[in-house]
């Protein structure tokens, strides 16, 4: 690997937030584009870091290539996690860094962290149907679809459904 994964540093919050936001925008994952309310959430790395572990992939020069939010247990940053579960959120890789294994390495790191959490037996995540590249990573690493946990984060738009995956050990 020509990059390192570690906990994000405060001075990298803005850079990682922009990488995540631009990845979602460029991939057409925000229903309302630049006006989408979720864009602010994607950019707010400080908020995530206050209640979860935000991991970053950086190259040798310190350039942020991507990141992910690891939620070790149910809490303010969890969408799906229940007792005994950890959660992965907001996985994103800069378009210029794709194809280098960054996304898979970030997911692997989350899985290893989850396995180290006492009492944790499963890691869960939500994903959009269009995130097919991410689905391939999850499935390659042993995640399985859990359609009974699919959900809609926007009550006034129930047609917008997030797919759920889980990995148990």
N, C-alpha and C positions, 0 to 999 in steps of 0.2 A: 504494500500500500504506500502510496506517495502522499498520504495525508494522515492526520492524527485526529482521534476523537477524544474529546474531553468536555468537562463542564464549561459552559460559556462564561466568559469574563464580562464584567459590567461594561467595560469600554467597547465590547463587541455587540451589545444589545441592539443598537440601531442598525448596524450592518446586517446582523442575522435577521432582524425584523424585516428589512428591505428584501433580503434574499427570499424569505418565505413569501412575502407579499407578492413579489414579482413572479415567483414560480406559479403561484395560484392564478395570478392575472394572465400570464402568458399561456397557461394551459387551459384557459377558459373555465376555471372552476368556481368563479364567483358570479352568481346569477345576475348581479347588477353592476358588474365591472368595478370601476373606480368608485362608484357610489354605494357599493355593497357594505353593509354594516360590519361584516366579518373582517374586512380589510384592516380595520383598526385593531381588532383582536390579534390578527396575524403579526402586525407590526409591534405589538406591546409585549416584547420579550421580558421586560422587567416585571410585569404582572405575573407572567407564567413562572418566572424564576423565584418569585416570592412564595409560591406554594407548591412547586414541583421542581424537578431537575431538568434543566434545559441543556441539552448536549449539542455540541457543535463539531463539525468536521472542518479542519483547517489544513491548508497545504504548508509547505516549508517556509513560505514567506509570511504566513499568518493570514492569508486570504480565506475568508469564510466561504466554504463550498456548499454547506447545507447544515441542517439541524433538525432536531426532533425534541419534543417534550415528553419526558418520562414521568408518569404519575405513579408513585410506588404503592398507592392504596387509595380507597375512596376518599374524596375530599373536594375542595373547591374547583380543582382543575379536571376532575373526572367527569366524563359523560356516561360511561358504561360500567366502570369498575365497581364491583361489589366486594364484600368482605372476602379476603383471600385472593384478590385479583389486583394486578397492576394494569396500567393502561399506557398506550402509545398515542400521542396526539401530534398533529401539525408537522408531520414529516415532509420535508421539502429539500430539494437539491437544486442549486443554480443550474440553469440550462447548459451553461458552458462546461459544467463539471459532470454532466451525466455520462453514463457509460463507463465510469471508473470504479464502480462498486461502492460509492459513497452511501447511497440509500440503504443498500443491504448491510453495510458495516454499521450504520446507525441503528438499524433494527436489531441486528445481532447484539450490539452493546446493550440495548434496552432489555432484550431477553435475558442476558447474563445478569444484569442488575436485578431483574425481577426474580430470577432464581435465587438470588442472595437475600431477598426480603423474607424474613421469618414468617411462616404461615402462608406465603404466597404459593398458589398452586396453578395459576393461570395468568396469562397476559392477554388483554383484549384491545381492540381498536375499532374505530369507525372509518369508513372510506367511501368516497363517492364512486358511483358506477363507472365514471369516465377515467378513473385512476388505474387503468389496466396495468401499467408498468409496475405500480406499487403492488397490485394484486399478485403479479407474478413473483415478486420478491417474497411476499407473505407465504404464498403457497409453497415456494421452493424451501422455505425455512420450516415448514410443517404446520403453519396456521391452517385452520379449517373455517369455512363459512359457518356462521351461526345465524341463519335467517330469522330465527325466533327473537333475536335481539336487534334486528334492523329497526331504525327509528327515524323520525322527522324532527330536526332541530328547530324548525320554523312552523309553529302551530297554524299560522294563517296560510301556509303553503304546504299542506300535507302530501302533495305530490313529490316534494323534494325529500327523498329518502336516502339515508346513509346505510350502507351495508356494514355488517359487523363480522369480524373474524376473531378467533381465539386460538391460543396455543396452550395446551395443558402439559404438565409433567408429573 
